[in-house]
Amino acid sequence: MGQIYLVRHGQASFGAANYDQLSELGAHQAQRLGEWFSRNEIGFQRVVTGDMERHRQTARGCMGALASGPPEAAWQTDAGFNEYNHEEVLVRHRPDFVDPLAVAQFLKSSDDAKRDFQQMFKDSMARWMSGAYDGDYTETWPAFRLRCIAAFQRLLDSAGASQNIIVFTSGGTIATLCQNLLGLQDAQMADLNWSLVNCAVTKLFYQPGRVSLSYLNNYAHFEHASDRKVVTYR
């Protein structure tokens, strides 16, 4: 039986000109994850990433803290594990948010910015997933879902019988793969997506014709008293 570890990338640079970069905290999260794998003597025969920079940076930080594993030159890249375009999803619901200053002003004017932004993003996701506005999006929700499932199937098709494989990807991708595995509704996928912690791990078992969930959104590597501030969701 083989094992696949799906890792959500570390905290990205929310609010910066280039979101697709790890923050300083995100780099620290990746390193702490690698140290946790090392302490628990968990190694990997294959490393797979999406082709986003935050995926590669998380992989470098994590694998750099491990004493063994394939060198970066041997890592595989599959853009099928990329995240959906969250900026497009948000702006189609709130066209004024095309201006970053409008987002900053919204957050500044809110009494509870985290709660209000979460609700707005849930509404944006609902619009995207409804199917009623597919012409507004570069990638529709059904297309994204099929892309993620196809990438995972390619991974299974190329996997050895009992490999340990680690995949550095994004929250939406992981939530979508879990939706497919567990038979969740779209609204449940959206809720799960919002709950995934940066650099948390979802572990799957695989064997011919069967994939099962071992654990979901595990961030035990951050749960020491001194590390609780490291737990982030965005």
C-alpha positions as CSV (number, residue, x, y, z in Angstrom):
1,M,0.0,0.0,0.0
2,G,1.3,3.4,-0.9
3,Q,0.9,6.8,0.7
4,I,0.2,10.2,-0.8
5,Y,0.7,13.3,1.3
6,L,-1.1,16.4,0.0
7,V,0.5,19.6,1.4
8,R,-1.1,22.9,1.2
9,H,1.4,25.6,0.5
10,G,2.7,27.9,3.2
11,Q,1.2,31.3,3.8
12,A,1.4,33.4,0.6
13,S,1.8,37.2,0.3
14,F,-1.8,38.3,0.7
15,G,-2.1,42.0,-0.1
16,A,1.3,42.2,-1.9
17,A,1.7,43.0,-5.6
18,N,2.6,39.4,-6.2
19,Y,0.5,37.0,-4.2
20,D,2.4,33.9,-5.5
21,Q,5.3,34.2,-3.1
22,L,5.6,32.8,0.4
23,S,5.5,35.3,3.2
24,E,8.3,35.1,5.8
25,L,5.9,33.1,8.0
26,G,5.0,30.9,5.1
27,A,8.7,29.9,4.6
28,H,8.9,29.2,8.3
29,Q,5.8,27.0,8.2
30,A,7.4,24.9,5.3
31,Q,10.6,24.4,7.3
32,R,8.7,23.4,10.4
33,L,6.8,20.8,8.4
34,G,10.0,19.3,7.0
35,E,11.4,19.1,10.6
36,W,8.3,17.3,11.7
37,F,8.6,14.8,8.9
38,S,12.2,14.3,9.8
39,R,11.5,13.8,13.5
40,N,8.9,11.2,12.6
41,E,11.2,9.5,10.1
42,I,8.8,10.0,7.2
43,G,10.6,10.1,3.9
44,F,9.5,10.3,0.3
45,Q,10.4,8.6,-2.9
46,R,8.7,11.2,-5.1
47,V,8.1,14.9,-4.9
48,V,5.4,16.5,-7.0
49,T,4.4,20.2,-7.2
50,G,2.0,22.4,-9.0
51,D,3.8,24.9,-11.1
52,M,3.0,27.9,-8.9
53,E,5.9,29.6,-7.2
54,R,4.4,29.2,-3.7
55,H,4.2,25.4,-4.3
56,R,7.9,25.2,-5.3
57,Q,9.0,27.5,-2.4
58,T,7.1,25.3,0.1
59,A,8.6,22.2,-1.3
60,R,12.1,23.7,-1.0
61,G,11.6,24.7,2.5
62,C,10.1,21.4,3.6
63,M,12.4,19.1,1.7
64,G,15.4,21.1,2.7
65,A,14.7,20.2,6.3
66,L,14.7,16.5,5.5
67,A,17.9,14.5,5.5
68,S,16.9,12.4,2.5
69,G,14.6,12.5,-0.5
70,P,15.0,13.1,-4.3
71,P,17.0,16.1,-5.3
72,E,15.1,19.1,-6.7
73,A,16.1,18.2,-10.3
74,A,14.1,14.9,-9.9
75,W,10.9,16.6,-8.7
76,Q,8.0,16.5,-11.0
77,T,5.7,19.4,-11.9
78,D,2.1,19.0,-12.9
79,A,0.1,22.2,-13.4
80,G,-3.1,20.2,-12.9
81,F,-2.4,20.6,-9.1
82,N,-2.6,24.4,-9.4
83,E,-5.1,26.5,-7.5
84,Y,-8.2,28.1,-9.2
85,N,-7.9,31.8,-10.0
86,H,-9.1,33.1,-6.6
87,E,-8.6,36.7,-7.7
88,E,-10.8,36.3,-10.7
89,V,-13.5,34.5,-8.6
90,L,-13.5,37.4,-6.2
91,V,-13.5,40.2,-8.8
92,R,-16.3,38.7,-10.8
93,H,-18.5,38.9,-7.7
94,R,-17.1,42.3,-6.6
95,P,-15.8,44.1,-9.8
96,D,-14.6,47.1,-7.7
97,F,-12.1,44.8,-6.1
98,V,-10.0,44.9,-9.3
99,D,-8.4,47.9,-7.6
100,P,-6.3,46.7,-4.6
101,L,-7.0,50.0,-2.9
102,A,-10.7,49.1,-2.8
103,V,-9.9,45.8,-1.0
104,A,-7.7,47.7,1.5
105,Q,-10.5,50.2,2.1
106,F,-13.0,47.5,2.6
107,L,-10.8,45.8,5.2
108,K,-10.1,49.0,6.9
109,S,-13.7,50.1,7.1
110,S,-15.0,46.7,8.5
111,D,-15.6,46.2,12.2
112,D,-14.7,42.5,11.6
113,A,-12.6,42.4,8.5
114,K,-11.9,38.6,8.7
115,R,-15.5,37.7,9.1
116,D,-16.8,40.0,6.4
117,F,-14.1,39.0,3.9
118,Q,-14.8,35.3,4.6
119,Q,-18.5,35.9,3.8
120,M,-17.7,37.8,0.7
121,F,-15.4,35.1,-0.6
122,K,-18.0,32.4,0.2
123,D,-20.5,34.4,-1.9
124,S,-17.9,34.7,-4.7
125,M,-17.3,30.9,-4.6
126,A,-21.1,30.3,-4.7
127,R,-21.4,32.4,-7.8
128,W,-18.6,30.6,-9.5
129,M,-19.8,27.2,-8.5
130,S,-23.5,27.9,-9.4
131,G,-22.9,27.4,-13.2
132,A,-25.1,30.4,-13.9
133,Y,-22.2,32.6,-14.9
134,D,-19.7,30.3,-16.5
135,G,-19.1,32.7,-19.4
136,D,-17.6,35.1,-16.9
137,Y,-14.7,32.8,-15.9
138,T,-11.5,31.7,-17.6
139,E,-11.9,28.4,-15.9
140,T,-15.3,27.2,-14.8
141,W,-15.9,25.3,-11.6
142,P,-16.5,22.0,-13.4
143,A,-13.4,22.5,-15.5
144,F,-11.3,23.1,-12.4
145,R,-12.7,20.1,-10.7
146,L,-12.0,17.8,-13.6
147,R,-8.5,19.2,-13.9
148,C,-7.7,18.4,-10.3
149,I,-9.1,14.9,-10.6
150,A,-7.2,14.3,-13.8
151,A,-3.9,15.4,-12.2
152,F,-4.5,13.0,-9.3
153,Q,-5.3,10.1,-11.6
154,R,-2.1,10.8,-13.6
155,L,-0.3,10.5,-10.2
156,L,-1.9,7.2,-9.4
157,D,-1.3,5.8,-12.9
158,S,2.5,6.5,-12.5
159,A,2.8,5.6,-8.8
160,G,4.7,2.6,-7.7
161,A,3.0,-0.1,-5.6
162,S,4.1,1.2,-2.2
163,Q,5.7,4.6,-2.6
164,N,5.6,7.5,-0.3
165,I,4.7,10.5,-2.5
166,I,4.4,14.1,-1.4
167,V,2.4,16.7,-3.4
168,F,2.8,20.4,-2.8
169,T,-0.4,22.1,-4.0
170,S,-3.2,24.5,-2.9
171,G,-6.2,24.4,-0.6
172,G,-8.8,24.4,-3.4
173,T,-7.2,21.5,-5.1
174,I,-7.0,19.5,-1.9
175,A,-10.6,20.3,-1.0
176,T,-11.7,19.3,-4.5
177,L,-9.9,16.0,-4.3
178,C,-11.4,15.2,-0.9
179,Q,-14.8,16.2,-2.3
180,N,-14.4,13.6,-5.0
181,L,-13.1,10.9,-2.7
182,L,-15.8,11.5,0.0
183,G,-18.8,12.4,-2.2
184,L,-19.2,15.8,-0.7
185,Q,-21.6,18.5,-2.0
186,D,-20.2,21.7,-3.6
187,A,-21.1,23.8,-0.5
188,Q,-19.2,21.3,1.7
189,M,-16.2,21.6,-0.6
190,A,-16.2,25.4,-0.2
191,D,-16.4,25.1,3.6
192,L,-13.6,22.6,3.7
193,N,-11.5,24.8,1.4
194,W,-11.8,27.7,3.9
195,S,-10.8,25.5,6.9
196,L,-7.5,24.2,5.5
197,V,-4.4,25.4,7.3
198,N,-1.3,26.6,5.5
199,C,1.2,23.7,5.4
200,A,-1.3,21.3,6.8
201,V,-1.1,17.7,5.5
202,T,-3.8,15.4,4.1
203,K,-2.7,11.8,3.9
204,L,-4.2,9.2,1.5
205,F,-3.6,5.5,1.2
206,Y,-3.6,4.0,-2.3
207,Q,-3.6,0.5,-3.8
208,P,-4.8,-0.8,-7.2
209,G,-8.3,0.4,-7.7
210,R,-8.7,2.0,-4.3
211,V,-7.9,5.3,-2.5
212,S,-8.8,6.0,1.1
213,L,-8.4,8.9,3.5
214,S,-6.0,8.4,6.4
215,Y,-6.2,12.0,7.8
216,L,-7.3,15.4,6.7
217,N,-5.9,18.9,7.4
218,N,-3.3,17.7,10.0
219,Y,-1.3,20.5,11.5
220,A,0.1,18.7,14.6
221,H,3.5,20.1,13.6
222,F,2.2,23.5,14.7
223,E,0.3,22.5,17.8
224,H,3.1,23.0,20.4
225,A,2.3,25.9,22.7
226,S,5.1,28.0,21.1
227,D,3.9,27.3,17.6
228,R,0.2,28.1,17.8
229,K,0.8,31.5,16.3
230,V,2.1,29.7,13.2
231,V,-1.4,28.4,12.3
232,T,-2.8,30.5,9.5
233,Y,-5.6,30.0,7.0
234,R,-4.8,32.8,4.4
